[in-house]
Amino acid sequence: MSQMERKPIPLTEEEKKSPIAKYYRETLATPNPKLMGILAQGPMDPSKALMPDQIEKMYEPGYMDVETGYCILDNGAGYVAVNNVFPGVTIEMMQWWFAWHALEQIRYRIWNPCCHPTIAVADVDRAYIQNPDIPLAKKSQNVVHFVVEDIGGGPQNILIHFLDHSQITVLMTKSWQRPIRRCLADMGLCPAAERMPRLIRHRLL
């Protein structure tokens, strides 16, 4: 079943009273046809996947051989990369979104009413995100999102670990000290219940 064929997950009576419920009722945007065309061509060459120990390549000039694609890696893990451009969106907006949406179910459902049933964070992570002394750029690092999400094979229980860059083998190298103007990247292993781990990569150019 395609995303467009799925029915929205109903809001609770309390959620319907929320001032942001109006956004839940908006029509889902049509996926980028260029990216959908690339994905429709089938799996990419696994040898062109960007592994965690190669993250510094994301800060090199130009583009990699495969910016959008998916495959099964040699270790049996699934891999997905998407270079999706968001006109007018800043890095600060993305940092705010990843911190903000995890705090309420309705926020996660607004993101995708058909495929995002639930989200939760541990009390310690909630306190961390809401702490005014934590910089915005840090609020989506070193936290775990407990979600139920349908990514094509039916609802799954998924743990999404948002790591800081030092946890992905990037220490204070020369390239890391340069100002980052090109992208925002979060990488982490996301083991789903009864399914293989998946490498999640978010990149904003």
Secondary structure, 3 states (H helix, E strand, C coil): CCHHHCCCCCCCHHHHCCCCHHHHCCCCCCCCHHHHHHHCCCCCCHHHCCCHHHHHHHHCCCCCCCCCEEEECCCCCEEEECCCCCCCCCHHHHHHHHHHHHHCHHHHHHHCCCCCCEEECCHHHHHHHHCCCCCHHHCCCCEEEEEEEECCCCEEEEEEEECCHHHHCCCCCHHHHCCCCCCEEEEEEEEECCCCEEEEEEEEC
